Amino acid sequence: MTSGGGNTAGVKQGWRLAWLAMMQELAPQTAKGQFSRPRYAFAGRIGDAQFPPESGRYHLYLGNACPWCHRVALAAVLRGHLTAPPPEATPAPAAPTAPPQRRQVSTSTPLPQQHVSLTRLEDDPTRARRGGWVFGAADPDPVFGAADLWQVYDTCQPGFRGRCTAPLMVDRVRCVAVCNESADIVRSLDEMHLPGCTDVQLRPKHLAADIDRLNAKIYASINNGVYRSGFATTQAAYDAVQDELWSALDEMERRLSSSRFLLGERLTESDVWLFPTVVRLDAVYGPLFKCCRRRIFGAGGSGGGGGGDYPALAAWARDIWQIKVPGSRMQVSDTLDLDGARASYFGSLFPLNPGGIVAAGPTAADLRLDVPPGRGSAELRDVCHPRDSGSSGA
């Protein structure tokens, strides 16, 4: 490697200042170079007086690449809010309408027995305003006819200022935003029990305190830990969170080495929180966010499902991937297009990857999520906790 003297140093410093400015725009930083996740604007819950638990009333905007959206999609699938209607009852898709000014929207738009509807957003910062999420031709906005997620926010709350994040849940009847905090949306979907939903509870009462404690650890050290690693702008900030991340994953491996799921033999909300990060770690967060000290799944190819540093976590992830939900329009395996997510991360996060080059792998095929995990039945009744007697419903 050759040195260009003072001129090279000046160019390098200029590039660094430009990079820091872009990182501040992409991910707000503390004075010590630590990523500081912004707060959310809407905090309603289904079950609040203004948001009654009604079938067809609520719509979700979800992005494939986003792990926070992924946990919401998992909850919707596992709770049976996407139950398949009889084929003869399926109406023809409605044509997109012009963006309304807080118009009343019919609750008959969702398909019969589909209690909560959803739209898959596309990640395209060149077309989107304030956030990167837009609507594609294959999945246009059925509620407001918006072009991007900013227009949804601005319609729900005219003059909205801030980053337009997904997931977002809206009320079709009142044309207002309900919530854009994934944890609260997951909890709403778990608590809303309507005819045709599964007999599943992600946060059973007897485990509520344990779930809350474990969720706090998973969020701070793992879910947000990979982002704090990738968006760190100083070595000290990066090193500190890396130690925290791998220590927490070691703890999850120990738990899963002695039980099928994180809190025993049945899946809970904590498993829903951890899964989106684990399934992205090797393929995205390792190469792009510098979380590459270890691998979950190990080498790909035809050599079977082993080879990683966390065999119990790998088997647990495959276990969840293969869960079967009777009658659902989506299965767990439909909640993530991993290769699409890889393309989104590598192509969209310019400050981390200016060339936009998508790493060769690991790909979805490399993770071999369809390899039998050998941890028990994939039938929903054998995987999840049944609902507590007296649970709230419609």
C-alpha positions as CSV (number, residue, x, y, z in Angstrom):
1,M,0.0,0.0,0.0
2,T,1.5,3.4,-1.0
3,S,1.0,6.7,0.7
4,G,0.2,10.0,-1.1
5,G,1.4,12.1,1.8
6,G,-0.5,15.2,2.9
7,N,-2.9,15.2,0.0
8,T,-4.1,11.7,0.7
9,A,-4.6,12.6,4.3
10,G,-6.7,15.6,3.3
11,V,-8.8,13.6,0.9
12,K,-9.3,10.9,3.6
13,Q,-10.4,13.4,6.1
14,G,-12.9,15.0,3.6
15,W,-14.4,11.6,2.9
16,R,-14.7,10.8,6.6
17,L,-16.5,14.1,7.3
18,A,-18.9,13.4,4.4
19,W,-19.4,9.9,5.7
20,L,-20.2,11.1,9.2
21,A,-22.7,13.5,7.9
22,M,-24.5,10.8,5.9
23,M,-24.4,8.5,8.9
24,Q,-26.1,11.2,11.0
25,E,-28.8,11.4,8.4
26,L,-29.2,7.6,8.2
27,A,-28.9,6.8,11.9
28,P,-28.8,9.5,14.6
29,Q,-25.7,9.4,16.7
30,T,-24.6,10.3,20.2
31,A,-21.5,12.4,20.9
32,K,-19.6,9.1,21.4
33,G,-20.5,7.7,18.0
34,Q,-23.3,5.4,19.3
35,F,-26.5,4.8,17.3
36,S,-29.5,6.3,19.0
37,R,-32.8,4.9,17.7
38,P,-35.5,7.6,17.3
39,R,-38.7,7.4,19.3
40,Y,-42.0,6.6,17.6
41,A,-44.9,8.9,17.0
42,F,-48.1,6.8,17.4
43,A,-48.8,4.5,20.4
44,G,-52.4,3.4,20.1
45,R,-53.5,-0.2,20.9
46,I,-56.3,-2.3,19.6
47,G,-58.7,-2.5,22.5
48,D,-58.4,1.2,23.4
49,A,-61.7,3.0,23.4
50,Q,-61.0,4.6,20.0
51,F,-59.7,1.3,18.5
52,P,-62.2,-1.5,19.1
53,P,-61.3,-5.1,18.1
54,E,-63.2,-5.4,14.8
55,S,-62.5,-7.7,11.9
56,G,-61.4,-5.9,8.8
57,R,-60.8,-2.6,10.5
58,Y,-57.0,-2.5,10.7
59,H,-54.4,-2.5,7.9
60,L,-50.7,-3.1,8.3
61,Y,-47.9,-1.6,6.1
62,L,-44.9,-3.9,6.3
63,G,-41.5,-3.9,4.6
64,N,-39.8,-7.2,3.7
65,A,-36.3,-6.2,4.7
66,C,-37.2,-4.7,8.1
67,P,-36.9,-7.0,11.2
68,W,-39.4,-4.9,13.1
69,C,-42.0,-5.5,10.3
70,H,-41.0,-9.2,10.3
71,R,-42.0,-9.7,14.0
72,V,-45.4,-8.1,13.2
73,A,-45.9,-10.4,10.3
74,L,-45.0,-13.4,12.4
75,A,-47.6,-12.4,15.1
76,A,-50.3,-11.9,12.4
77,V,-49.6,-15.3,11.0
78,L,-49.4,-17.2,14.3
79,R,-52.5,-15.6,15.7
80,G,-54.5,-16.5,12.5
81,H,-55.4,-12.9,11.5
82,L,-54.7,-13.9,7.9
83,T,-57.1,-16.8,7.7
84,A,-57.9,-17.9,4.2
85,P,-61.4,-17.2,2.9
86,P,-63.4,-19.8,0.9
87,P,-62.3,-19.5,-2.8
88,E,-65.8,-18.6,-4.0
89,A,-66.0,-15.7,-1.6
90,T,-62.8,-14.0,-2.9
91,P,-63.7,-10.7,-4.6
92,A,-61.8,-9.2,-7.5
93,P,-59.1,-6.8,-6.5
94,A,-60.2,-3.2,-6.4
95,A,-58.4,-0.6,-8.5
96,P,-56.3,1.9,-6.6
97,T,-58.1,5.2,-6.0
98,A,-56.9,8.7,-5.9
99,P,-55.4,9.9,-2.6
100,P,-58.3,11.0,-0.5
101,Q,-58.5,13.8,2.0
102,R,-59.3,11.8,5.2
103,R,-62.2,10.0,3.4
104,Q,-64.3,7.2,5.0
105,V,-63.1,3.8,3.9
106,S,-65.3,0.7,3.8
107,T,-64.3,-2.2,6.1
108,S,-65.5,-4.6,3.5
109,T,-62.2,-4.1,1.5
110,P,-60.3,-7.0,3.3
111,L,-61.1,-10.5,2.1
112,P,-63.7,-12.4,4.1
113,Q,-62.3,-13.8,7.4
114,Q,-59.1,-11.9,6.9
115,H,-59.2,-9.9,10.2
116,V,-56.2,-7.8,9.5
117,S,-55.0,-6.9,6.0
118,L,-51.5,-5.9,5.0
119,T,-49.5,-4.3,2.2
120,R,-45.9,-5.2,1.4
121,L,-43.9,-2.0,0.9
122,E,-40.9,-1.6,-1.4
123,D,-37.6,-0.1,-0.2
124,D,-36.6,2.6,-2.7
125,P,-35.0,5.8,-1.2
126,T,-34.8,7.4,-4.6
127,R,-38.6,7.4,-5.0
128,A,-39.7,7.7,-1.4
129,R,-39.9,10.8,0.8
130,R,-38.7,10.6,4.4
131,G,-38.1,7.0,5.1
132,G,-37.5,5.0,1.9
133,W,-40.8,3.0,1.7
134,V,-42.9,3.2,-1.5
135,F,-45.8,1.2,-3.0
136,G,-45.1,-1.0,-6.0
137,A,-47.4,-1.9,-8.9
138,A,-47.9,-5.4,-7.5
139,D,-49.1,-4.3,-4.1
140,P,-50.6,-0.7,-4.3
141,D,-51.9,1.1,-1.2
142,P,-55.6,-0.1,-0.8
143,V,-56.5,2.3,1.9
144,F,-55.4,5.8,0.8
145,G,-54.1,5.2,-2.7
146,A,-50.8,6.7,-1.6
147,A,-47.6,6.7,-3.6
148,D,-45.3,6.2,-0.7
149,L,-45.5,5.8,3.1
150,W,-44.9,9.5,3.7
151,Q,-48.2,10.2,2.0
152,V,-50.0,7.7,4.3
153,Y,-48.5,9.5,7.4
154,D,-49.4,12.9,6.0
155,T,-52.9,11.8,5.3
156,C,-53.4,10.3,8.7
157,Q,-51.8,13.3,10.4
158,P,-51.6,16.3,8.0
159,G,-48.3,18.2,8.3
160,F,-46.5,15.2,10.0
161,R,-42.9,15.9,10.6
162,G,-40.5,13.0,11.2
163,R,-39.2,9.8,9.7
164,C,-42.0,7.7,8.2
165,T,-41.2,4.3,9.5
166,A,-42.7,0.8,9.1
167,P,-44.4,-1.1,10.5
168,L,-47.4,1.1,10.6
169,M,-51.0,0.0,11.6
170,V,-53.9,2.2,10.5
171,D,-57.6,2.3,11.2
172,R,-59.5,2.0,7.9
173,V,-62.7,3.4,9.4
174,R,-61.3,6.6,11.0
175,C,-58.4,7.0,8.5
176,V,-55.9,7.5,11.3
177,A,-52.7,5.9,12.4
178,V,-53.0,3.5,15.3
179,C,-49.4,2.6,16.0
180,N,-45.9,2.5,14.5
181,E,-44.1,0.7,17.3
182,S,-43.7,-3.0,16.5
183,A,-43.7,-4.3,20.1
184,D,-47.1,-2.6,20.7
185,I,-48.5,-3.9,17.4
186,V,-47.4,-7.5,18.2
187,R,-49.1,-7.2,21.6
188,S,-52.3,-5.9,20.0
189,L,-52.4,-8.7,17.5
190,D,-51.9,-11.2,20.3
191,E,-54.6,-9.8,22.5
192,M,-57.2,-9.3,19.7
193,H,-59.1,-12.6,19.5
194,L,-61.8,-12.9,16.8
195,P,-63.8,-15.8,15.4
196,G,-61.5,-18.0,13.2
197,C,-58.3,-16.9,14.9
198,T,-55.9,-19.6,16.2
199,D,-56.0,-20.7,19.8
200,V,-52.6,-19.3,20.4
201,Q,-51.2,-16.9,23.0
202,L,-47.8,-15.4,22.5
203,R,-47.7,-13.8,26.0
204,P,-49.5,-16.2,28.4
205,K,-50.2,-14.6,31.8
206,H,-48.0,-17.0,33.8
207,L,-44.9,-16.2,31.7
208,A,-45.6,-12.4,31.2
209,A,-42.9,-11.2,33.6
210,D,-40.3,-13.7,32.2
211,I,-41.2,-12.6,28.7
212,D,-40.8,-8.9,29.5
213,R,-37.4,-9.4,31.1
214,L,-36.1,-11.6,28.2
215,N,-37.5,-9.2,25.6
216,A,-35.6,-6.3,27.1
217,K,-32.4,-8.3,26.8
218,I,-33.1,-9.4,23.3
219,Y,-34.0,-5.9,22.1
220,A,-31.1,-4.0,23.6
221,S,-28.3,-6.5,23.0
222,I,-29.4,-8.4,19.8
223,N,-32.3,-6.7,17.9
224,N,-30.8,-3.3,18.3
225,G,-27.3,-4.6,19.0
226,V,-26.7,-5.4,15.3
227,Y,-27.8,-1.9,14.3
228,R,-25.7,-0.3,17.1
229,S,-22.8,-2.2,15.6
230,G,-23.5,-1.4,12.0
231,F,-24.2,2.3,12.6
232,A,-21.4,2.9,15.1
233,T,-19.1,5.7,14.0
234,T,-16.2,5.1,16.5
235,Q,-14.2,2.0,17.3
236,A,-15.0,2.2,21.0
237,A,-18.8,2.3,20.3
238,Y,-18.5,-0.7,18.0
239,D,-16.3,-2.8,20.3
240,A,-18.6,-2.3,23.3
241,V,-21.8,-3.4,21.5
242,Q,-20.0,-6.4,19.9
243,D,-19.1,-7.8,23.3
244,E,-22.7,-7.3,24.4
245,L,-24.2,-8.9,21.2
246,W,-22.2,-12.1,21.3
247,S,-22.6,-12.6,25.0
248,A,-26.4,-12.3,24.6
249,L,-26.4,-14.8,21.7
250,D,-24.3,-17.2,23.8
251,E,-27.0,-17.0,26.4
252,M,-29.8,-17.7,23.8
253,E,-27.8,-20.7,22.6
254,R,-27.6,-22.1,26.2
255,R,-31.3,-21.7,26.6
256,L,-32.1,-23.4,23.4
257,S,-29.7,-26.3,24.1
258,S,-31.9,-27.3,27.0
259,S,-35.4,-26.4,25.8
260,R,-37.2,-26.2,22.4
261,F,-37.9,-22.5,22.7
262,L,-36.5,-19.7,24.8
263,L,-38.9,-20.1,27.7
264,G,-39.6,-23.7,27.7
265,E,-41.2,-26.2,25.3
266,R,-43.6,-23.8,23.7
267,L,-43.1,-20.7,21.6
268,T,-43.7,-17.2,23.2
269,E,-43.4,-13.6,22.2
270,S,-39.7,-13.7,23.0
271,D,-39.1,-16.2,20.2
272,V,-41.0,-13.9,17.8
273,W,-38.7,-11.0,18.9
274,L,-35.4,-13.0,18.4
275,F,-36.2,-14.8,15.2
276,P,-36.0,-11.9,12.7
277,T,-32.5,-10.9,13.8
278,V,-31.2,-14.5,13.9
279,V,-32.4,-15.3,10.5
280,R,-30.8,-12.2,9.0
281,L,-27.5,-12.3,11.0
282,D,-25.3,-14.5,8.7
283,A,-26.8,-13.1,5.5
284,V,-27.0,-9.4,6.2
285,Y,-25.7,-8.2,9.6
286,G,-22.5,-10.3,9.4
287,P,-21.1,-8.9,6.2
288,L,-22.8,-5.4,6.2
289,F,-22.9,-4.5,9.9
290,K,-19.6,-6.1,10.8
291,C,-21.3,-8.7,13.0
292,C,-19.1,-11.4,11.7
293,R,-17.2,-12.8,14.7
294,R,-19.3,-16.0,14.5
295,R,-21.9,-17.6,12.3
296,I,-25.3,-19.0,13.2
297,F,-25.8,-21.4,10.3
298,G,-22.2,-22.0,9.1
299,A,-21.3,-22.9,5.6
300,G,-24.0,-23.4,2.9
301,G,-24.0,-25.8,0.0
302,S,-25.1,-29.5,0.1
303,G,-23.4,-30.4,3.4
304,G,-26.5,-30.5,5.5
305,G,-27.6,-28.1,8.2
306,G,-24.7,-28.0,10.5
307,G,-21.3,-26.2,10.6
308,G,-22.2,-23.0,12.5
309,D,-21.1,-21.7,15.8
310,Y,-24.7,-21.8,17.3
311,P,-26.2,-25.2,16.4
312,A,-29.1,-24.9,18.8
313,L,-30.0,-21.4,17.5
314,A,-29.8,-22.7,13.9
315,A,-32.1,-25.7,14.7
316,W,-34.5,-23.4,16.6
317,A,-34.7,-21.0,13.6
318,R,-35.5,-23.9,11.3
319,D,-38.1,-25.1,13.8
320,I,-39.9,-21.8,13.7
321,W,-39.6,-21.5,9.9
322,Q,-41.4,-24.8,9.4
323,I,-44.4,-24.1,11.7
324,K,-47.7,-24.8,9.9
325,V,-50.7,-22.6,10.6
326,P,-53.9,-24.2,9.3
327,G,-55.9,-22.1,6.8
328,S,-53.6,-19.1,6.9
329,R,-53.1,-17.0,3.7
330,M,-49.4,-16.8,4.8
331,Q,-47.1,-19.3,6.6
332,V,-44.1,-18.4,8.6
333,S,-41.9,-19.2,5.6
334,D,-43.8,-16.5,3.7
335,T,-43.0,-13.8,6.1
336,L,-39.4,-13.2,4.7
337,D,-37.8,-13.1,1.3
338,L,-34.2,-13.3,2.6
339,D,-32.5,-12.7,-0.7
340,G,-34.8,-9.7,-1.4
341,A,-33.8,-8.4,2.1
342,R,-30.1,-8.8,1.3
343,A,-30.5,-6.8,-1.9
344,S,-32.4,-4.1,0.0
345,Y,-29.8,-3.7,2.8
346,F,-26.8,-3.8,0.5
347,G,-28.4,-1.6,-2.1
348,S,-30.0,1.0,0.1
349,L,-27.6,1.7,2.9
350,F,-25.3,3.9,0.9
351,P,-23.0,5.1,3.8
352,L,-22.3,1.5,4.7
353,N,-21.9,0.2,1.1
354,P,-21.3,3.0,-1.4
355,G,-20.8,0.7,-4.3
356,G,-24.2,-1.0,-3.8
357,I,-22.5,-4.4,-4.3
358,V,-24.6,-7.2,-2.9
359,A,-22.5,-9.8,-1.2
360,A,-22.5,-13.3,-2.8
361,G,-23.8,-14.9,0.3
362,P,-24.9,-16.4,2.5
363,T,-28.1,-16.7,0.5
364,A,-31.4,-18.1,1.6
365,A,-30.4,-21.4,0.0
366,D,-27.2,-21.4,2.1
367,L,-29.1,-21.2,5.3
368,R,-31.1,-24.3,4.5
369,L,-34.1,-23.3,6.5
370,D,-36.0,-26.3,5.2
371,V,-33.7,-28.8,6.8
372,P,-35.7,-30.8,9.3
373,P,-34.6,-29.5,12.8
374,G,-35.6,-32.6,14.7
375,R,-37.0,-30.6,17.6
376,G,-40.7,-31.7,17.5
377,S,-44.0,-31.5,15.7
378,A,-44.5,-28.5,13.4
379,E,-48.2,-28.4,14.1
380,L,-49.4,-25.2,15.7
381,R,-51.2,-26.9,18.6
382,D,-47.9,-28.6,19.5
383,V,-45.8,-25.5,19.3
384,C,-47.6,-22.6,21.0
385,H,-49.3,-21.9,24.3
386,P,-53.1,-22.2,24.2
387,R,-55.0,-19.0,25.1
388,D,-55.7,-18.3,28.8
389,S,-59.2,-18.9,29.9
390,G,-61.0,-15.6,30.0
391,S,-58.8,-13.9,27.4
392,S,-60.2,-10.8,25.9
393,G,-61.8,-11.0,22.5
394,A,-64.4,-9.3,20.3
